[in-house]
């Protein structure tokens, strides 16, 4: 009876599928070929060696987990000798991390150190020629080689004679690479390849992209200077979202060599700095907008204002927009946006909304009660003893620090109507027909601000701490 080779199965919803695994968490899938792309000198080989060594040792790579140590084989078709020096440089730059992880290096009779799970294949295997691949597989079987990860640097040097722009020549090359992976028992492959002149697109046919599990682009931050850092981004991830771009940095490492004919016995190489990886995430535009709105209340309105006062101040300080239909200037913020931002600030926990959740409740006074712009006696418009602060600079959320009279209102008290229309802002910045809210005098604001502080436990606690510091300072001065 013939062996059944085609047996479709139903999808059982009560049977969980296998988890998707990563060789480098979120960056390199465990199954398939991941392509490291970049123009010559872009840092892609340094990135490959760093990834290979981290996977061989189990150290984190670019801030992400790699799991238990894996057996790695690197085919250095591009420059085997340089690859050896770069691996030595990586070991030297990561020596402290290796010792901390309890990873012991293998030391041969000549005192040379190597990673226990990393092997270097110092010559190319031409994937365009089936005979060379068959010979390599025979060597693998005779040596009994097995590995978890295969690194091939580069595709160009491993496919001499093939026209990579033709699917009928590229696909057999990738097929022979998969045969090599199968012979080694490899699941993960890092394939180094070049981009076109625009530094963004890979060289080859669209069939290449369709076959690859992920594509990672390496690009120098400073043209021609590897020491300036390398930007790493993802342009394709077959089974997941592309990861956020990040930067890796390199450092110079001196590597010992045999003396050359002039007696020099060392080379200066580059290696990825340990723990080099994603920097802190930059604030998104919405976060900057919310910070801007908090600053307007805290720095311009004494951190105490009614809904209409705060909205009017935002209209005054927000850059105006051009109406696309009429070409005329209009306020930089509308009330719908203001209300949405106010709710977002409340979600941050930086303001407390009225008990009835009616944002524009009459008589309700807003203050920033948490975060970097929470009221602090040292930076508020009025001291906690009721005296007005004098001779202070103030901060324009878009223009930075300015002195009093610079157009964003006096730190001693919120600007009055004449200041707002003549010096501090444009009358065009207000919506037509909108009445300007009454601006109370400095003495009224002092009374209201003090009452508001006492009524709010969070702000009152901050005020008590500030008063205690002030009393301690006065005691020292005595």
Secondary structure as UniProt FT lines:
FT   TURN            13..14
FT   STRAND          22..24
FT   TURN            25..27
FT   STRAND          28..29
FT   STRAND          32..37
FT   TURN            40..41
FT   HELIX           44..57
FT   TURN            62..63
FT   STRAND          72..76
FT   HELIX           80..93
FT   HELIX           95..100
FT   TURN            101..102
FT   STRAND          106..107
FT   TURN            109..110
FT   STRAND          113..114
FT   TURN            116..117
FT   STRAND          118..121
FT   TURN            127..128
FT   HELIX           130..143
FT   STRAND          149..153
FT   HELIX           156..158
FT   TURN            160..161
FT   TURN            164..165
FT   HELIX           167..184
FT   STRAND          188..193
FT   TURN            197..198
FT   HELIX           206..211
FT   STRAND          214..222
FT   TURN            223..224
FT   STRAND          225..237
FT   STRAND          246..248
FT   STRAND          250..256
FT   TURN            261..262
FT   STRAND          266..272
FT   TURN            274..275
FT   HELIX           285..295
FT   HELIX           296..300
FT   TURN            302..303
FT   STRAND          305..306
FT   HELIX           307..317
FT   STRAND          321..322
FT   TURN            324..326
FT   STRAND          329..330
FT   HELIX           335..348
FT   TURN            355..356
FT   TURN            359..360
FT   TURN            362..363
FT   STRAND          365..366
FT   TURN            372..373
FT   TURN            377..379
FT   TURN            384..385
FT   STRAND          394..396
FT   TURN            397..399
FT   STRAND          400..402
FT   TURN            404..405
FT   TURN            411..412
FT   HELIX           417..418
FT   HELIX           419..424
FT   HELIX           427..429
FT   TURN            432..433
FT   HELIX           442..455
FT   HELIX           457..477
//
